[in-house]
Amino acid sequence: MFIFAVAALFVAMTLVLIRLFAGPTVYDRVLAANSFGTHTVLFIGALGFLNGRPDFMDVAMIYALVNFISTIAVLKFFRYRSLGDAGLIKSAKKTAQPKPSNKSGKKAQL
């Protein structure tokens, strides 16, 4: 039964890889990479069960955590073009502009 599950996971991973390379947009490719990581976690867990090695689940959980964090980081990079805090960058640009010195909006002449 689990051998069939591992074979089905392998086929699903192959289809996701095809989607990863043929995705029309960047977000489709990121989604396919995340799905491939999830399938890999399931594959590691199923192989651990088949081999009688429960310590594979620890490896699968760490891989799932790394997969989740890397997906969030990649999506944040594609949205803001930086991994820094976008809110701080926008507020710093607003405060760096000089304010007019009088009510008419013109600069005071010396």
N, C-alpha and C positions, 0 to 999 in steps of 0.2 A: 504494500500500500504506500509506504513512504518512498519507495523507489519510483513509483509512478508520480508522486508529488515532486520529487527532485527533478524528474524528467520534464514535467510540466513547467516547473520554475525555470529550467534551463531554456525551454522554448520561449517562454515569456520574456526572459532576459535578452534573448536574441532579437525578438521583435522590438523591444525597447531600444536596443542598440541601433536598429535600423531607423527608428524614429529620432534617435539622438543625432544621427548624422544627416538625416533628410528633413529635419524640422525647418519650417519656413521662417520662423522668428526665433529670436534669442530666448524668449520666455518658454517656447515649446521645447527648446533644447535643455533648458534648466529643469523643466518639469520631467523630461525624460531621464536626465541624470539623477534626479531625486528618486524617481521610480526605480531606476536601476539599482540605486543604493538600498532601497527597501527590499527589492527582490534578492539582493545579495545577503541582507540580514536574514531573510527567510531561508535562503539556501544554506547559509552557515549553520543555522539552527537545525535544519533537517539533516544535514550531514553529521552534525554532532549527535543527533538522536540515533541515526543509522549506525554510527561507529561506537556507540555507547560511551561517548565523551561529553558529559554535561558541562565541562569547563568551556566548551565552545560557545555556550550561551553568554558567558562573560565577554568574549571577543565580539559576539554579535551585538550586544548592548552598547559596547564602546563604539563600534562601527556605526550603529544607528545614531548615537549622539553626535559623532563627527559629521555624519551625513546631514543631519538637521542643521547644525551650526554653519556648515559650509554652504548649504543652500540659502540660508538667510543672508550670509555675507555676500554671496554672489548677486543675489537680488538687490541688496542694498547698494552694491557697487554699480550695477546697471542703472539704478534709479537716480543716484546722486553723483555718480562718477567719482566717488571718493568713499573711503571706509570710515572717515571721520564723522563727527556729529554735524549733520546738515543744519540744525537749528542754530548752532553757535556761529557757523560761517555766515548765514544770512543776517543774523543780528549784528555781527561785527561790520558787515558792509554798510548797514544802515547807520550805525553810529559814527562811521569814519567820515561821512560827508559833512562839510562845514555848513552851519546854519547862517541865514542872512542876519545881519546885525540890526536892521531897522524894520518897521512894519510894512514898508512898501515893497520889500523883497529885493531891493537893490543894496549892493554893498556900500558901506560908508566910505567916503573918500577922505583921505588925509590931507 
